[in-house]
Amino acid sequence: MFAGASNFQIRNSIFATGNVTYHGTPQTTNHGQVISISNVLQCPSPSQYFVGREDILRKLSKIFWAPNVTLWGTNIDVLKDFVRQNLKYSPIFLDASSGQALAKSVADLNNKGPLANALLVLQNADTPVEEYLHTLPYAPVLVMNTESSLTSSTSPAFHLPHDADQQVVFKLSHSIERALNPGQHVVTLVASGGTGKTQTVLKFVSENFSRFSNVWFFDASSNNTLTANFKELGKAAGVGEDVKNVRDFLARIDQNWLCIFDNADDEKVFLKDYIPNCNHGNVFITSRLSETAQMASPNCQVDLKDLTKGSAVKLLLNQAHKQGSYESQNLAFKIVNALGCHALAVSTAGAYIGATPTCTLENYLTHFNKKKKKILNYKMRSLDNYQRTVYSAFLLSFEKLSYPTQLLLQICGYLNPTAIPLEILIRAAAFADNDTSASDVDPPIKAINFMKEFLSLFEDEDSWEDSIVEMCQLSLVSYNAVKKCLDFHAVIHTCVQETVEHQDYISQTAALLLARATPLEEKNEEYQFRRQLLIHASHVWQANNLPAVRTKVCLAKVFEDSGFLVQAEKLGEEVLLLCKTVIGDHHPDTLTSMANLAITYCRIGKLEAAEKLGEEVLLLHKKVNGEHHPHTLTSMANLAHTYGALRKLEAAKKLGEEVLLLQKQVLGEHHPHTLTSMGNLALTYWEHGKLEAAEMLGEEVLLLRKQVIGDHHPNTLTSMGNLASTYREHGKLEAAEKLEEEVLSLRKQVSGDHHPDTLTSMGNLALTYSRLGKLKAAEKLEEEVLTLRKQKCGKLEAAEKLEEEVLLLRKQVIGDHHPDTLASMANLAYTYQAHGKLELAEKLGEEVLMLRKQMIGDHHPNTLTSMSNLASTYRECGKLKAARKLEKEVLSLRKQVSGDHHPDTLTSMGNLALTYSHLGNLEAAEKLEEEVLSLRKHVSGDHHPHTLTAMGNLAATYQKCGKLEAAEKLEEEVLLLHKQVIGNHHPDTLTSMANLASMYQAHGKLVIAEKLGKEVLLLRKQVIGDHHPNTLTSMSNLASIFREYGKLEAAEKLEQEVLSLRKQVTGDHHPDTLTSMGNLALTYSCLGKLEAAEKLEEEVLSLCKQISGDYHPHTLTAMGNLAATYQKCGKLEAAEKLEEEVLLLRMQVIGDHHPDTLTSMANLAVTYSCLGKLEATEKLEEEVLLLRKQVIGDHHPDTLTSMANLAVTYCLLGKLEAAEKLEKEVLLLS
């Protein structure tokens, strides 16, 4: 789009008016005058580079459609007579029964010449009138039909009753004639200079010239130019040169003429004095003045936005004379994006690139940043002969502003162009403190004086709004009245900066104003306002011209609140260095700076630095202010929090208890700081595994906060959220859910749907959903997100949807890279994994890890958590080597960052041990888990939940190693401790019971296993509901016990129920559903229902390949199961082929020595035996036995099974002595 023009002098192309009939008075008109008025004030052609604006052109086309109506009745002949006899027009009847028939009628009509007082009457139309208008010559249209269903929805429709009397006919004819004469159209296009207003009008006229009897183009930039144009037209028309005479002359021409008033940008020009006062004709007005829109006819104000990106790219490449290759389009896209798709700026950029040998699509933006003013002032030399540059087009408006408004605009030029709150200026004007501090070495006196002078221009309360109105009237800015924010176009914002002579003063003034406007209090409304300032703080910070220490402090606070911790850290370090250098270590400002920086270090994960600085601050506060001073107590509280983050839980607990005691004495039990310390101590208790103490203190904090600061205060809601988390960890899931629903509802009321704290509450509620599985009494949440809750089974889906919405909102509110956004992404990845969507989980987990490395570094605890989570996903995906590699790296980094004994380090050790176990490296897994258990007992105590988890993991590994008695003994101890510590009904207690039942089953203690399995199932149904995934697991486990016990019908019934529920809860393709299908197939096989087993296992294998891929352990297990069924069915060749494939794949994926690989070898040996391949059987069984002795030991049940199988093979081969020897060895080892 070539930008709109003033003072057009385009000579290469004009529109000539043809077939114009002038209906004037005989004494003032002749044929020569008709030619004359058609040849004056001719409309220029649009730019040859015009692109886009299809939506605007369509809207204009609809505005200037010929007036049309529909008339319907039961008798077509009656309708024709009515039209001929009662309407003032000369009707021309056209056949519209088909497109072909109408085209022929129109062609005949065009050959007859001009249509004088014509009415086009469409007969036999089978579609509404909108389908025909674009094909017809310009004249009023009446569509006749005998069906009301074909009336138009966008034009008037009239009914002629078959028995209409004369009065009805008169009223109807009057109504139709009034509808066919809608009056004068006045269309306004209002936008800033260079957006393409004029070019859009010219393009429309060039494509629709035949619609108008005459087109006249007026230069409306001043009264002088308008008067000159009117004289020219009056002279040609022979009506005199007075404006009034010409205006009256146009009013008398009762035709469809068009007057274009271009560039009506002067407030002193009153267009009302020039526009003909009549009920016919058409008027176009292009203007920068927003008030011009008031002149538009109803629905005739056209909002001209910037070009679409596609159109802007096309314009740029056309002007630059570049080919539209994929690479060129990508480069052009970056340029037009930077220019905000501003028509004139894009066109100028293209022309500049085309005319400047050293400037290319690749380096244009570099050129622009170095030579902004030169390029903004670049004048194109195209045949279109546009007179203004980007900068001069802007300057035309800028120079019309008052001096205070110009200053305001210039200061805004050094803030971010988007969403500049008016409140910045109001707060800055009301600021009564000092702009500098004692630590400023070279205070910016000139900038401060300039700022005060600027603010003095706006002492009147309404003066800010007056300036905003002034800028908006000239289309220089847009104003959001709801948010009370200003928005600049990127190009205008750049032009504003180029008007500034002393850029340092204005830049520093903008920074000082922003600092004045930044509140440092912790009130919720102040926090929310600081969040609005983030983009402006970032803009000012990047300019690297912060004039005062206080400015740095304020910007650091803004960055800290929004999670931009790297920037906050850098500013905090600069402030602390200045304070120490200028005012010394003991000055209150220095101590405050140290405390703030320590908090930032803690948040960014530099915990040792935070600890060191926090201890230094505390020591200095004690020296300077005394041990009981509030600032000293605050430092103690902050240090206790840092100890907690470092997992120095004893130190955190000790200091937290000391702080709380002192604050109660000094500040009182109800002081906000006291309550904060109570909340922090409750969290420390929670981390320490002292859930009852944490719960008790959390309840006390919540009660006191409700009394002191009310139910709706953000700190009260934080206490509610913390208490809900404690309930969740304590296994009180329904209490947690209820409290989190209340928190979320209140957060939305208090802080709004998009506030970070609201999003955190949503995430917490999603986590509780995930833990609950299916809720007993699901309540519908109140607003937008609350609708995601479901009142049926399958809370994993609700949790997933809730996590997805949290992630979307966080990206909108705080951006893709904000720590809270990354936390939401991590939570969603966890939910995907729980839902069996492993590819999505893996992809999202890898993205989170990459972003966290970029944003907070490789060693930050959150980065390490992401690495650990991704390793877990790899493990679930069957990518065991990738998981092992990542977990080793995590463990190494955890030891470096947090130390060997930190709880997170121990968690990483446990995760690595689990991967070793999956890889079949049971010896390494056992050794590492024993070390974890020993350290857990040392660090957290024997009864801590983490210690009990470590015991359970070790018991599971003992079981895999065949150490059944040790496993059973340890799991019994775990269950006993769980009952003592967290109660009989806690989910973790029930998990221990389920694990113990599995161990009894493995040990052949089926009676006690069945009894315990039934008890677990009953309790899980009571505690977490019938449809929770863990309940379904218990049902599946009990069915497995039934199968081993020979209760095959009971096993079949239970497994069919599990499979049905799995499909409802987690979906047909979830790994757990496929496992249930496999279990049911196994039971079918045991029942002798081999055909059903085979069919089901083939389905499982097909789904495993689709979902997990050919190499996933689940797929290989499904292949092995199907091969076993083939063997039972007597399909020995098929079984052999499949088992050989399984064995080969397992060797490739998990190695020769993995227990699962050895199982495949043993199964293949059995199939060889059934096929009579006894030598192959012998060779393979000897290899299996040798490997099992090496991997899992001589006494493992699987080793003994291999020995027994080999003994049978020896016997079949006639090697009776070897068989006998082996059988005795089996008896001895058993």
Beta strands, then each sheet from edge to edge (+ up, - down):
strand 1: 68-72
strand 2: 90-95
strand 3: 118-123
strand 4: 141-145
strand 5: 157-159
strand 6: 185-190
strand 7: 215-219
strand 8: 258-262
strand 9: 282-287
strand 10: 301-303
strand 11: 420-421
strand 12: 478-480
strand 13: 485-487
sheet 1: 2+ 3+ 4+ 1+ 5+
sheet 2: 7+ 8+ 9+ 6+ 10+
sheet 3: 11+ 13- 12+
end
